[in-house]
């Protein structure tokens, strides 16, 4: 079927919201790994990168509105 502009815009907003949530989730996960993991990886640096992306995108994504 044909996808309407409203459906496409809704998907765009939702995808951006889930991407924002993903940055936050992986940043939190990395902080936990930094404390408890025995794997030789700089989880703290990874957490900082993910939080940086989260805060960079937050104002843009939260300003998006679902189409009416």
Phi, psi and omega per residue, in radians:
X1 nan 3.010 -3.138
X2 -1.510 2.379 3.107
X3 -1.675 2.233 -3.127
X4 -1.373 2.828 3.075
X5 -1.052 -0.655 3.131
X6 -1.113 -0.760 3.115
X7 -1.121 -0.725 3.133
X8 -1.125 -0.754 3.128
X9 -1.152 -0.691 3.092
X10 -1.061 -0.790 3.113
X11 -1.073 -0.697 3.119
X12 -1.064 -0.810 3.142
X13 -1.116 -0.809 -3.121
X14 -1.106 -0.742 3.131
X15 -1.075 -0.720 3.110
X16 -1.180 -0.656 3.098
X17 -1.138 -0.746 3.125
X18 -1.199 -0.600 3.078
X19 -1.114 -0.719 3.103
X20 -1.083 -0.802 3.105
X21 -1.073 -0.645 3.132
X22 -1.104 -0.769 3.100
X23 -1.008 -0.791 -3.117
X24 -1.133 -0.794 -3.138
X25 -1.035 -0.859 -3.100
X26 -1.206 -0.518 3.063
X27 -1.151 -0.785 3.112
X28 -1.123 -0.757 3.107
X29 -1.009 -0.759 -3.111
X30 -1.143 -0.612 3.086
X31 -1.117 -0.698 3.101
X32 -1.147 -0.764 3.117
X33 -1.087 -0.656 3.134
X34 -1.035 -0.616 -3.114
X35 -1.418 -0.656 -2.953
X36 -1.984 -0.371 -3.038
X37 -1.273 2.538 3.050
X38 -1.722 0.035 3.122
X39 -1.286 2.389 -3.141
X40 -1.395 1.494 -3.127
X41 -2.645 2.503 -3.128
X42 -1.455 1.378 -3.115
X43 -1.130 -0.566 3.140
X44 -1.126 -0.739 3.102
X45 -1.092 -0.738 3.116
X46 -1.085 -0.733 3.103
X47 -1.058 -0.755 3.129
X48 -1.076 -0.723 3.119
X49 -1.108 -0.753 -3.135
X50 -1.198 -0.695 3.078
X51 -1.136 -0.645 3.109
X52 -1.057 -0.794 3.106
X53 -1.128 -0.690 3.109
X54 -1.021 -0.917 -3.079
X55 -1.239 -0.487 3.074
X56 -1.153 -0.708 -3.067
X57 -1.569 -0.335 -2.986
X58 -0.950 -0.889 -3.064
X59 -1.142 -0.621 3.126
X60 -1.207 -0.818 -3.077
X61 -1.210 -0.736 -3.119
X62 -1.224 -0.299 3.074
X63 -1.431 -0.274 3.115
X64 -1.163 2.466 3.114
X65 -2.112 2.516 3.062
X66 -1.191 2.455 3.109
X67 -1.148 2.599 -3.122
X68 -1.622 nan nan
